[in-house]
């Protein structure tokens, strides 16, 4: 294996990791938005369970987002 092959593999890997991070962030944003919608629907229908589930979904998305930020901090070299 040549050095140029190794460099090419490293660049491809970093791009793949970066793309996965963006996908995860978009998924988390969608989950948070869904949680807000559930919470609002729960409030409108006076359904405490649905409202709590929506808040839980938002918290879950926030925790995943914090994990993504932590991973990003360690990725920077």
N, C-alpha and C positions, 0 to 999 in steps of 0.2 A: 504494500500500500504506500502510495506516495504522500508526501506532506500536503500537497494540494488537495488530495482526496480527503485527508483528515480535516483540513480547514473547511472544505465544502460540507462535510458531515456536521461539523460543529455549527456552522452558520445555519444549516437546515434545521438542526435541533433547536437552536435558539429561536428561530422564527416559529417553529411548531409550538414551543412552550409559550411564546408571546401570544399566539393566536388562541391557544387553549385558555389563557388567562382572560382574554377579551370575551370569549364565549361564556366563561364562568361568570364574569361580571354582568353580562347581558342577562344571563339566566337569573342571577340574584336580583337584578333590577325588576325583571318580570315577576319574580316571586313576591317582591315587596309590593309591587303595584297590585298584584292579585290579593295580597293581604289587606291592602287599604280598601279595595273594593268589597271584600268580605266584611271588613269592619263596618264600612258604611252601610252595607245591606243589613247587617245585624242591627245597627242603630235604627235604620228606617223601619224595620219589621219588629223591633223590640225583641230581638232574638239574642239573648246574652251569650249563648253558646257560639253562635256564628261570629258575633263581635269578638269574643275571646279568641276564637280560632284565627280570625284575621290578624289580631294583634300578635298572636304566636307566630304566624307566617312572616310577619314583618320583622319580628325579633330574630327569627331563624335566618332570614335574608341578611339582616344587619351583621349577625355573627359570621356568616359566610363571607360577607364583604370585608370584615375586619381580618379574616384569615387570608383573603386575597391580598390585602394591603401588606400584611406581614410577609407573605411569600414574595411580593414585589420588592420589598425592602431587602430581602436576602438575595434576590436575583441580581440586583444591581452590583456590578463588579467594578 
